[in-house]
Amino acid sequence: MSTNQPYNEKELLQSVSEGDETAFARLFNEWYPLLSTLILRLTRSEILTEEIVQDVFLKVWMGREALVYVDRFKPFLWVMAKHLAIDALRKTAARHARESQYQSEFLRENSADDEPDYHTLIDEAVARLPPQQQRVYLLSRRNRLKQAEIAKMMGISVATVKSYMQLSVHSITHYVKEKAGLGVAVIIILKIFS
């Protein structure tokens, strides 16, 4: 746990069950670091981990009246967190499977020789970007640098990097829609953000 101060878990759970927000904050602060570490090991995604941990504590708060019946909070918390993590991973896997299936079906249906390759279209669209936008886009998407790293490297603000990325994605999407149609543009957008 995060603090060295001893506390009576049963009393703390009793206080939370009665709606004591201070007690809930203490419970949250005690268990958040350990729970985040556990979930991160399962998901390997900081964003997904944060969502799951928030969901766990939201469920604890929403069902706080039942906390008086919990003898050992750690196993209770772990089981709830594990189930929420598994559900989130299943949903993510299902979403990725649907996206892959859609992409495969679309490419199979539209694989005529006269249609441009979407990689070529992206390259053409990137080449048409203004130099600063192009550099930001390439550093982000091809070199996999974070926005803060790009900002430092280029001597610009993170807000400017974000703005350049938004403008770049908009320009690339518009160019692809013009050249290949909406369906290919959707696939390209999925590729850009995956």
C-alpha positions in Angstrom: 0.0 0.0 0.0 1.1 3.5 -0.6 1.2 4.9 2.9 2.9 3.6 6.0 0.1 4.6 8.3 -1.8 1.7 9.6 -5.5 1.8 9.3 -8.4 -0.5 10.1 -9.6 -1.8 6.8 -13.0 -2.8 8.2 -13.6 0.7 9.7 -12.5 2.3 6.4 -14.8 0.1 4.4 -17.6 0.9 6.9 -17.0 4.6 6.4 -17.0 4.3 2.6 -20.2 2.3 2.7 -21.9 5.2 4.6 -20.9 7.6 1.8 -17.8 9.1 3.4 -15.9 10.6 0.5 -12.8 11.2 2.5 -12.6 7.6 3.4 -13.2 6.7 -0.2 -10.3 9.0 -1.3 -8.1 7.2 1.3 -9.1 3.8 0.0 -8.5 5.0 -3.6 -5.0 6.4 -2.7 -4.1 3.2 -0.8 -5.0 0.8 -3.7 -4.6 2.8 -6.9 -0.8 2.2 -7.4 -1.0 -1.6 -6.8 -4.2 -2.0 -8.8 -2.7 0.0 -11.7 0.4 -2.2 -11.8 -1.6 -5.4 -11.8 -3.9 -4.2 -14.6 -1.0 -2.8 -16.6 0.6 -6.3 -16.6 -2.6 -7.7 -18.0 -3.4 -5.1 -20.6 0.1 -3.7 -21.5 -1.7 -0.4 -22.3 -1.5 2.6 -20.0 -4.7 4.1 -21.5 -6.7 0.9 -21.1 -5.3 0.4 -17.6 -6.4 3.9 -16.5 -9.9 3.3 -17.9 -10.2 0.0 -16.1 -8.9 1.3 -12.8 -11.4 4.2 -12.9 -14.2 1.7 -13.7 -13.2 -0.5 -10.7 -13.3 2.4 -8.3 -16.5 3.7 -9.8 -18.1 0.3 -9.2 -16.7 0.3 -5.7 -18.3 3.7 -5.0 -21.6 2.9 -6.8 -21.9 -0.4 -4.8 -20.4 1.0 -1.6 -23.3 -0.1 0.6 -22.2 -3.7 0.1 -18.7 -3.0 1.4 -19.8 -3.7 5.0 -20.0 -7.4 3.9 -16.5 -7.5 2.5 -14.1 -9.3 4.9 -10.9 -8.9 2.8 -10.8 -5.9 0.4 -7.7 -7.0 -1.6 -9.2 -10.2 -3.1 -12.5 -8.4 -3.6 -10.7 -5.6 -5.5 -8.5 -8.0 -7.5 -11.4 -10.2 -8.7 -13.4 -7.1 -9.8 -10.4 -5.7 -11.6 -9.5 -8.9 -13.3 -13.0 -9.4 -14.7 -13.1 -5.8 -15.9 -9.7 -6.2 -17.6 -10.7 -9.4 -19.3 -13.9 -7.8 -20.6 -12.0 -4.8 -21.9 -9.4 -7.0 -23.6 -12.2 -9.0 -25.2 -13.9 -5.9 -26.5 -10.6 -4.6 -27.8 -9.8 -7.9 -29.6 -13.3 -8.0 -31.1 -13.0 -4.5 -32.3 -9.6 -5.2 -33.9 -11.1 -8.4 -35.5 -14.0 -6.4 -37.0 -11.7 -3.8 -38.4 -9.4 -6.4 -39.9 -12.3 -8.2 -41.4 -13.8 -5.0 -42.8 -10.4 -4.1 -44.3 -9.9 -7.5 -45.8 -13.4 -7.6 -47.3 -13.1 -4.1 -48.7 -9.7 -4.7 -50.2 -10.8 -8.0 -51.7 -13.9 -6.3 -53.3 -12.0 -3.3 -54.5 -8.7 -4.9 -55.7 -9.1 -3.9 -59.3 -5.8 -3.1 -61.1 -6.9 0.4 -61.9 -7.4 1.4 -58.2 -4.4 3.1 -56.6 -2.5 1.3 -53.7 -3.4 3.1 -50.5 0.3 3.2 -49.4 1.1 5.1 -52.6 -1.8 7.4 -51.9 -0.6 8.1 -48.4 2.9 8.8 -49.7 1.5 11.1 -52.4 -0.6 13.0 -49.8 2.4 13.3 -47.4 4.5 14.7 -50.2 2.0 17.4 -50.7 2.0 18.6 -47.1 3.8 21.8 -46.2 7.4 21.0 -45.1 6.9 21.5 -41.3 3.6 19.4 -41.3 5.3 16.8 -43.4 8.3 16.6 -41.0 6.0 16.4 -37.9 3.9 13.7 -39.5 6.8 11.6 -40.6 8.5 11.9 -37.2 5.3 10.8 -35.5 4.1 8.0 -37.8 7.2 6.6 -39.2 9.8 7.3 -36.5 7.2 6.7 -33.7 8.3 9.7 -31.7 6.0 11.2 -29.1 4.7 14.8 -29.5 6.9 16.1 -26.8 10.0 14.6 -28.4 9.0 16.1 -31.8 8.4 19.5 -30.2 11.8 19.5 -28.5 13.6 18.2 -31.7 12.0 20.9 -33.9 12.0 23.7 -31.4 8.2 24.2 -31.4 5.5 23.8 -28.8 3.6 20.6 -28.2 0.4 22.5 -29.2 1.9 23.3 -32.5 2.9 19.6 -33.0 -0.7 18.6 -32.3 -2.0 21.2 -34.6 0.3 20.1 -37.4 -0.7 16.4 -36.9 -4.4 17.3 -37.1 -3.9 19.4 -40.3 -1.8 16.6 -41.8 -4.4 13.9 -41.1 -7.1 16.1 -42.5 -5.1 16.8 -45.6 -4.2 13.2 -46.2 -7.8 12.1 -45.7 -9.1 14.7 -48.1 -6.5 13.8 -50.7 -7.3 10.1 -50.5 -11.1 10.7 -50.6 -10.5 12.7 -53.8 -8.3 10.1 -55.4 -9.9 6.8 -54.3 -13.2 7.4 -52.6 -14.6 7.3 -49.1 -14.1 3.5 -48.5 -10.4 3.6 -49.1 -10.1 6.8 -47.0 -11.8 5.0 -44.1 -9.2 2.2 -44.4 -6.4 4.7 -44.5 -7.7 6.5 -41.4 -7.8 3.2 -39.6 -4.2 2.5 -40.7 -3.0 5.9 -39.6 -4.5 5.6 -36.1 -3.7 1.9 -35.4 
